[in-house]
Amino acid sequence: MRTGSPDTRLIVLRGNSGSGKTSVARAVRAAYGRGLALVGQDVIRRELLRERDVDGGVNIGLIDTIVREASVRQALRQARLTPAQTNQ
């Protein structure tokens, strides 16, 4: 199955600490509802991996995997399929 569709969008918010990235992300999620995955790099990096912010850190690969999985699951929900049904 191809991930995403012509309507799929990836929004990346970057900025200095305290600049409002999280507030903007939460507002976007509130506006668009359940079809939007909010993937916080700080949560993944600091809490899951306990990794410092370094070039080439593991967190980038993990974020890529999470975003792709969220995209596939959303596409399956829209098609009303379960992940198990796609393996048949």
KEVEXTI-11984 format. One line per field, with one value per residue: residue number from 1; residue in one letter; x, y, z of N, C-alpha, C in turn. Coordinates in nm, 2 decimals. Layout:
BEGIN
num	(NUM  ...)
residu	(A  ...)
npx	(X  ...)
npy	(Y  ...)
npz	(Z  ...)
capx	(X  ...)
capy	(Y  ...)
capz	(Z  ...)
cpx	(X  ...)
cpy	(Y  ...)
cpz	(Z  ...)
END
This chain:
BEGIN
num	(1  2  3  4  5  6  7  8  9  10  11  12  13  14  15  16  17  18  19  20  21  22  23  24  25  26  27  28  29  30  31  32  33  34  35  36  37  38  39  40  41  42  43  44  45  46  47  48  49  50  51  52  53  54  55  56  57  58  59  60  61  62  63  64  65  66  67  68  69  70  71  72  73  74  75  76  77  78  79  80  81  82  83  84  85  86  87  88)
residu	(M  R  T  G  S  P  D  T  R  L  I  V  L  R  G  N  S  G  S  G  K  T  S  V  A  R  A  V  R  A  A  Y  G  R  G  L  A  L  V  G  Q  D  V  I  R  R  E  L  L  R  E  R  D  V  D  G  G  V  N  I  G  L  I  D  T  I  V  R  E  A  S  V  R  Q  A  L  R  Q  A  R  L  T  P  A  Q  T  N  Q)
npx	(0.08  0.06  0.18  0.00  -0.18  -0.29  -0.40  -0.27  -0.08  0.22  0.31  0.56  0.68  0.91  1.13  1.25  1.29  1.01  0.87  0.61  0.55  0.43  0.18  0.07  0.07  -0.11  -0.34  -0.38  -0.44  -0.67  -0.84  -0.85  -0.91  -0.95  -0.82  -0.56  -0.22  -0.02  0.31  0.55  0.88  1.04  0.93  0.97  1.25  1.35  1.20  1.13  1.36  1.57  1.77  2.01  1.99  2.12  2.31  2.21  2.08  1.91  1.64  1.53  1.49  1.31  1.09  1.03  0.94  0.72  0.55  0.50  0.37  0.14  0.02  -0.04  -0.22  -0.43  -0.51  -0.60  -0.81  -0.98  -1.04  -1.17  -1.04  -0.85  -0.52  -0.45  -0.61  -0.49  -0.27  -0.36)
npy	(-0.12  0.22  0.49  0.76  1.01  1.22  1.43  1.43  1.59  1.71  1.88  2.07  2.21  2.45  2.62  2.86  2.79  2.83  2.98  2.92  2.69  2.45  2.54  2.63  2.39  2.24  2.39  2.36  2.09  2.08  2.22  2.05  1.79  1.43  1.32  1.39  1.36  1.43  1.46  1.49  1.60  1.66  1.51  1.25  1.24  1.33  1.19  0.93  0.82  0.93  1.11  1.34  1.66  1.61  1.62  1.38  1.22  0.94  0.99  1.12  0.92  0.76  0.93  0.95  0.69  0.68  0.88  0.78  0.54  0.65  0.78  0.56  0.42  0.61  0.62  0.36  0.36  0.54  0.39  0.19  -0.04  -0.29  -0.32  -0.60  -0.69  -0.59  -0.76  -0.98)
npz	(0.00  -0.08  0.10  0.22  0.03  -0.25  -0.10  0.14  0.40  0.54  0.82  0.95  1.23  1.34  1.56  1.80  2.15  2.35  2.16  2.07  1.93  2.02  2.10  1.86  1.72  1.87  1.83  1.56  1.56  1.71  1.53  1.31  1.41  1.46  1.25  1.24  1.32  1.59  1.64  1.86  1.86  2.08  2.29  2.20  2.16  2.42  2.62  2.54  2.41  2.55  2.46  2.36  2.18  1.89  1.58  1.34  1.51  1.66  1.69  1.47  1.27  1.41  1.43  1.16  1.11  1.28  1.17  0.92  0.98  1.11  0.89  0.72  0.88  0.90  0.63  0.61  0.79  0.66  0.44  0.56  0.65  0.83  0.97  0.96  0.75  0.53  0.48  0.36)
capx	(0.00  0.13  0.16  -0.06  -0.26  -0.26  -0.44  -0.18  0.01  0.31  0.34  0.68  0.69  1.04  1.15  1.32  1.22  0.91  0.82  0.47  0.53  0.34  0.05  0.03  0.04  -0.24  -0.45  -0.41  -0.50  -0.81  -0.91  -0.87  -0.96  -0.89  -0.74  -0.43  -0.13  0.07  0.43  0.64  1.02  1.10  0.88  1.04  1.39  1.39  1.14  1.14  1.50  1.67  1.88  2.03  1.96  2.25  2.30  2.21  2.03  1.81  1.50  1.48  1.44  1.19  0.98  0.99  0.86  0.59  0.47  0.46  0.26  0.02  -0.03  -0.10  -0.34  -0.53  -0.55  -0.68  -0.94  -1.06  -1.09  -1.24  -0.97  -0.76  -0.38  -0.45  -0.67  -0.40  -0.17  -0.42)
capy	(0.00  0.34  0.58  0.89  1.04  1.36  1.52  1.42  1.70  1.70  2.01  2.07  2.34  2.46  2.76  2.87  2.75  2.93  3.06  2.89  2.58  2.35  2.60  2.63  2.25  2.20  2.47  2.29  1.96  2.11  2.26  1.94  1.67  1.30  1.27  1.46  1.30  1.53  1.39  1.59  1.56  1.67  1.40  1.13  1.26  1.34  1.10  0.79  0.78  1.00  1.14  1.49  1.71  1.60  1.59  1.24  1.14  0.83  1.04  1.15  0.79  0.71  1.02  0.91  0.57  0.71  0.96  0.69  0.45  0.73  0.80  0.43  0.39  0.70  0.57  0.24  0.40  0.60  0.28  0.10  -0.17  -0.31  -0.36  -0.74  -0.72  -0.55  -0.86  -1.10)
capz	(0.00  -0.09  0.21  0.19  -0.09  -0.29  0.00  0.27  0.42  0.66  0.87  1.04  1.30  1.40  1.61  1.92  2.27  2.39  2.04  2.05  1.84  2.07  2.10  1.72  1.68  1.94  1.77  1.43  1.58  1.75  1.41  1.21  1.47  1.48  1.13  1.24  1.42  1.65  1.67  1.92  1.86  2.21  2.37  2.15  2.19  2.56  2.71  2.49  2.38  2.64  2.36  2.34  2.04  1.81  1.44  1.31  1.63  1.64  1.70  1.33  1.21  1.48  1.39  1.02  1.12  1.34  1.08  0.81  1.04  1.13  0.76  0.67  0.96  0.86  0.50  0.63  0.85  0.55  0.35  0.66  0.66  0.95  0.92  0.93  0.62  0.41  0.46  0.30)
cpx	(0.09  0.09  0.10  -0.14  -0.23  -0.31  -0.36  -0.09  0.10  0.34  0.46  0.69  0.83  1.05  1.22  1.23  1.13  0.85  0.67  0.45  0.42  0.19  -0.01  -0.01  -0.09  -0.36  -0.49  -0.48  -0.65  -0.90  -0.94  -0.91  -0.88  -0.80  -0.60  -0.34  -0.03  0.19  0.53  0.78  1.07  1.05  0.95  1.18  1.42  1.33  1.15  1.28  1.61  1.79  1.89  2.01  2.09  2.22  2.30  2.16  1.92  1.67  1.44  1.42  1.32  1.07  0.94  0.90  0.72  0.50  0.42  0.35  0.13  -0.05  -0.10  -0.22  -0.45  -0.59  -0.64  -0.81  -1.04  -1.12  -1.16  -1.17  -0.89  -0.62  -0.38  -0.51  -0.58  -0.29  -0.23  -0.40)
cpy	(0.12  0.43  0.71  0.89  1.18  1.46  1.52  1.53  1.67  1.84  2.00  2.21  2.34  2.61  2.75  2.83  2.87  3.02  3.03  2.77  2.48  2.41  2.60  2.48  2.20  2.27  2.40  2.16  1.98  2.15  2.14  1.81  1.55  1.26  1.33  1.40  1.41  1.45  1.49  1.53  1.56  1.55  1.27  1.13  1.25  1.23  0.95  0.74  0.83  1.04  1.30  1.53  1.72  1.57  1.43  1.16  1.04  0.88  1.07  1.03  0.74  0.80  0.98  0.79  0.60  0.78  0.87  0.59  0.52  0.75  0.68  0.40  0.48  0.66  0.45  0.27  0.46  0.49  0.17  -0.04  -0.17  -0.34  -0.51  -0.77  -0.68  -0.66  -0.99  -1.10)
cpz	(0.00  0.02  0.16  0.07  -0.13  -0.19  0.13  0.28  0.54  0.69  0.97  1.10  1.37  1.46  1.74  2.04  2.31  2.28  2.01  1.96  1.89  2.07  1.96  1.68  1.75  1.88  1.63  1.45  1.63  1.63  1.32  1.28  1.46  1.36  1.13  1.35  1.46  1.70  1.73  1.93  2.00  2.30  2.32  2.19  2.34  2.64  2.67  2.47  2.47  2.57  2.36  2.20  1.97  1.67  1.42  1.42  1.58  1.62  1.56  1.26  1.27  1.44  1.25  1.03  1.18  1.25  0.97  0.86  1.06  1.00  0.71  0.75  0.93  0.73  0.52  0.69  0.75  0.46  0.43  0.65  0.79  0.89  0.89  0.79  0.51  0.39  0.39  0.15)
END
